[in-house]
């Protein structure tokens, strides 16, 4: 089975809190991963969601790394032809300017699920077909499986 990995990272402060935009993106990324899992399962593609946190110290060094998504190891904005920017945030982020995503004239502070799904579908279409390593590559059946 092929695997489509969605990776998301955001700031989590010393109290376990994050900002509203990262909180909204978390809801969206979990919904998008579930929707993609359901849609892609029939094609033999498993969706794996990996989340990680940035410490306040790491965030202070690079605030635009928070609320960042990769699909199949490619930044979300590349799949969508989007650009990233920044705007002032709040709460856990303090006075920092945090990551935004702009596409087709609309700027998003929280990444919506439909954009994550769209990028996931684009990435899934480009996943390489892989034959198990134990298989003889010269002998495959029409489904890409091993022949005896």
VEXSEMI-383401 format. One record per atom (N, C-alpha, C): x negated, y, z. Coordinates in steps of 0.05 Angstrom, whole numbers, padded with zeros to 5 digits, always signed. Layout:
! VEXSEMI-383401
XYZ/...
***
This chain:
! VEXSEMI-383401
-00017-00023+00000/+00000+00000+00000/-00018+00025+00000/-00011+00045-00016/-00025+00070-00017/-00017+00087+00008/-00035+00105+00015/-00029+00123+00038/-00032+00152+00030/-00012+00167+00036/-00012+00196+00032/-00015+00208+00060/-00038+00222+00065/-00043+00233+00091/-00036+00263+00091/-00021+00271+00110/-00015+00299+00115/-00029+00306+00141/-00046+00326+00140/-00062+00334+00163/-00054+00363+00170/-00048+00368+00196/-00040+00395+00205/-00055+00401+00231/-00065+00426+00232/-00078+00434+00257/-00067+00462+00266/-00067+00465+00292/-00058+00491+00303/-00070+00495+00330/-00069+00520+00339/-00078+00528+00366/-00059+00517+00387/-00071+00507+00408/-00057+00500+00432/-00073+00512+00455/-00060+00529+00470/-00075+00543+00492/-00079+00525+00516/-00091+00537+00536/-00098+00521+00560/-00073+00512+00576/-00050+00523+00569/-00025+00515+00582/-00009+00496+00564/-00021+00487+00542/-00007+00469+00524/+00013+00483+00506/+00011+00509+00504/+00030+00525+00488/+00018+00532+00461/+00036+00536+00442/+00028+00546+00416/+00046+00570+00409/+00041+00583+00387/+00058+00606+00380/+00084+00597+00365/+00102+00615+00362/+00128+00608+00349/+00124+00598+00320/+00106+00611+00305/+00103+00602+00277/+00091+00574+00276/+00073+00567+00293/+00062+00540+00293/+00083+00520+00303/+00099+00529+00322/+00121+00512+00332/+00141+00506+00310/+00148+00526+00294/+00166+00522+00272/+00154+00505+00250/+00128+00509+00245/+00115+00492+00225/+00114+00463+00235/+00110+00459+00261/+00110+00431+00271/+00136+00417+00265/+00158+00430+00270/+00184+00418+00264/+00186+00412+00234/+00177+00431+00218/+00179+00428+00188/+00161+00405+00179/+00136+00404+00189/+00118+00383+00179/+00127+00355+00188/+00139+00353+00211/+00149+00327+00219/+00173+00318+00202/+00191+00337+00197/+00214+00331+00179/+00204+00325+00151/+00185+00340+00141/+00175+00335+00114/+00162+00307+00112/+00146+00300+00132/+00133+00274+00132/+00153+00252+00132/+00175+00255+00148/+00196+00234+00148/+00210+00233+00122/+00216+00256+00110/+00230+00256+00084/+00212+00244+00062/+00186+00250+00062/+00168+00238+00043/+00165+00208+00047/+00164+00200+00072/+00162+00171+00078/+00185+00156+00066/+00209+00167+00070/+00233+00155+00059/+00233+00154+00029/+00225+00176+00017/+00225+00178-00013/+00203+00161-00026/+00180+00160-00013/+00157+00147-00026/+00154+00117-00019/+00168+00108+00001/+00166+00080+00009/+00172+00061-00014/+00192+00067-00029/+00200+00050-00052/+00177+00048-00073/+00159+00068-00073/+00137+00068-00092/+00112+00055-00080/+00115+00045-00055/+00092+00032-00042/+00072+00052-00031/+00082+00075-00023/+00065+00096-00011/+00074+00100+00018/+00055+00097+00036/+00059+00103+00064/+00050+00132+00070/+00066+00146+00085/+00059+00173+00093/+00048+00173+00121/+00025+00184+00125/+00012+00185+00152/+00009+00215+00159/+00020+00222+00182/+00017+00249+00192/-00004+00250+00214/-00024+00266+00211/-00045+00270+00231/-00044+00299+00240/-00043+00302+00266/-00043+00329+00278/-00067+00333+00296/-00077+00357+00296/-00099+00363+00314/-00096+00391+00325/-00110+00396+00347/-00108+00422+00360/-00134+00437+00358/-00131+00463+00358/-00155+00480+00360/-00155+00491+00389/-00177+00491+00401/-00180+00502+00428/-00179+00533+00425/-00173+00547+00447/-00174+00576+00446/-00201+00587+00437/-00223+00573+00445/-00250+00582+00437/-00253+00579+00406/-00245+00556+00396/-00247+00552+00367/-00229+00571+00352/-00205+00576+00362/-00187+00595+00350/-00198+00623+00349/-00211+00631+00371/-00223+00657+00372/-00245+00661+00351/-00259+00640+00344/-00279+00641+00323/-00268+00641+00295/-00245+00628+00291/-00233+00626+00265/-00202+00623+00266/-00188+00645+00272/-00159+00644+00276/-00144+00634+00251/-00155+00638+00227/-00141+00629+00203/-00142+00599+00198/-00156+00585+00216/-00156+00556+00215/-00131+00544+00229/-00117+00560+00244/-00093+00551+00257/-00070+00551+00238/-00052+00532+00242/-00028+00528+00225/-00036+00521+00196/-00056+00505+00193/-00067+00498+00167/-00060+00469+00161/-00052+00464+00136/-00044+00438+00126/-00061+00429+00103/-00066+00402+00103/-00079+00389+00080/-00061+00365+00072/-00059+00361+00047/-00045+00337+00038/-00064+00322+00019/-00069+00297+00025/-00089+00281+00011/-00116+00296+00010/-00123+00308+00032/-00149+00323+00036/-00151+00348+00019/-00129+00357+00008/-00129+00382-00008/-00112+00402+00007/-00122+00427+00010/-00105+00447+00024/-00078+00451+00011/-00058+00454+00027/-00030+00457+00018/-00028+00478-00004/-00041+00501+00000/-00039+00523-00019/-00049+00516-00047/-00068+00497-00049/-00077+00489-00075/-00056+00473-00090/-00042+00456-00076/-00021+00440-00089/+00001+00458-00099/+00006+00480-00086/+00029+00497-00092/+00022+00522-00109/-00004+00526-00114/-00012+00550-00128/-00006+00575-00111/-00008+00572-00085/-00002+00593-00066/-00028+00607-00057/-00025+00629-00043/-00047+00643-00031/-00043+00644-00001/-00065+00647+00013/-00063+00651+00042/-00069+00680+00049/-00058+00688+00071/-00063+00715+00081/-00062+00714+00111/-00056+00737+00123/-00054+00738+00152/-00036+00760+00161/-00024+00756+00184/-00007+00776+00196/-00010+00773+00226/-00004+00794+00240/-00006+00795+00269/+00013+00774+00281/+00004+00760+00301/+00019+00739+00313/+00027+00747+00342/+00032+00727+00359/+00042+00733+00385/+00035+00711+00405/+00045+00713+00428/+00043+00693+00450/+00016+00680+00452/+00014+00654+00446/-00010+00639+00450/-00034+00650+00434/-00028+00664+00412/-00049+00674+00395/-00059+00701+00404/-00047+00713+00424/-00055+00739+00433/-00051+00760+00412/-00071+00776+00407/-00069+00797+00387/-00080+00789+00360/-00086+00764+00356/-00099+00755+00332/-00080+00756+00308/-00092+00760+00285/-00076+00757+00260/-00079+00728+00251/-00056+00715+00245/-00055+00687+00239/-00049+00682+00210/-00052+00657+00202/-00049+00649+00174/-00020+00652+00164/-00018+00662+00139/+00007+00662+00125/+00003+00648+00099/+00025+00641+00086/+00025+00628+00060/+00043+00644+00041/+00033+00652+00018/+00049+00667-00001/+00052+00652-00027/+00077+00651-00037/+00082+00637-00062/+00106+00651-00075/+00104+00656-00101/+00125+00668-00117/+00137+00693-00103/+00119+00710-00093/+00128+00735-00081/+00139+00733-00053/+00140+00710-00041/+00150+00706-00014/+00127+00698+00005/+00126+00711+00027/+00105+00705+00047/+00118+00690+00071/+00106+00668+00079/+00116+00652+00101/+00096+00653+00124/+00106+00658+00148/+00089+00655+00171/+00090+00626+00181/+00113+00614+00181/+00116+00585+00187/+00120+00571+00160/+00107+00549+00156/+00109+00535+00131/+00135+00519+00130/+00153+00523+00110/+00178+00509+00109/+00174+00480+00099/+00192+00463+00108/+00191+00434+00101/+00192+00430+00070/+00208+00446+00056/+00211+00441+00027/+00185+00445+00013/+00168+00464+00022/+00142+00468+00009/+00123+00445+00015/+00125+00435+00039/+00108+00412+00046/+00116+00387+00030/+00142+00383+00027/+00152+00361+00011/+00143+00364-00018/+00146+00387-00029/+00138+00392-00057/+00108+00385-00061/+00091+00395-00043/+00063+00390-00045/+00057+00360-00041/+00072+00347-00023/+00069+00318-00019/+00076+00302-00044/+00097+00310-00058/+00105+00296-00082/+00084+00300-00104/+00073+00324-00106/+00052+00329-00126/+00027+00312-00119/+00020+00310-00094/-00003+00294-00086/+00002+00265-00090/+00026+00255-00084/+00032+00227-00087/+00030+00219-00117/+00038+00236-00135/+00036+00230-00163/+00008+00227-00173/-00011+00237-00157/-00039+00235-00165/-00055+00215-00149/-00042+00200-00131/-00056+00180-00116/-00067+00158-00135/-00092+00151-00132/-00102+00130-00150/-00090+00103-00144/-00087+00087-00165/-00079+00059-00161/-00104+00044-00151/-00100+00030-00129/-00123+00015-00118/-00117-00014-00118/-00137-00029-00127/-00135-00058-00126/-00150-00067-00101/-00140-00086-00085/-00154-00094-00061/-00183-00102-00067/-00201-00095-00049/-00230-00100-00053/-00236-00129-00057/-00220-00147-00046/-00225-00176-00049/-00216-00187-00075/-00204-00171-00092/-00194-00180-00117/-00215-00177-00139/-00214-00195-00158/-00232-00193-00182/-00220-00172-00201/-00234-00149-00205/-00222-00128-00222/-00217-00136-00250/-00230-00157-00260/-00226-00165-00288/-00201-00181-00291/-00189-00190-00270/-00165-00207-00271/-00143-00195-00254/-00126-00179-00266/-00103-00168-00252/-00078-00173-00267/-00056-00176-00253/-00030-00179-00267/-00019-00152-00273/+00004-00151-00286/+00015-00125-00295/+00023-00107-00272/+00026-00118-00248/+00033-00101-00225/+00009-00091-00210/-00015-00097-00220/-00039-00087-00207/-00048-00106-00185/-00035-00128-00181/-00043-00147-00160/-00063-00167-00170/-00072-00184-00154/-00092-00204-00161/-00080-00228-00175/-00094-00238-00194/-00086-00263-00207/-00101-00286-00194/-00089-00309-00192/-00103-00332-00180/-00122-00344-00200/
***
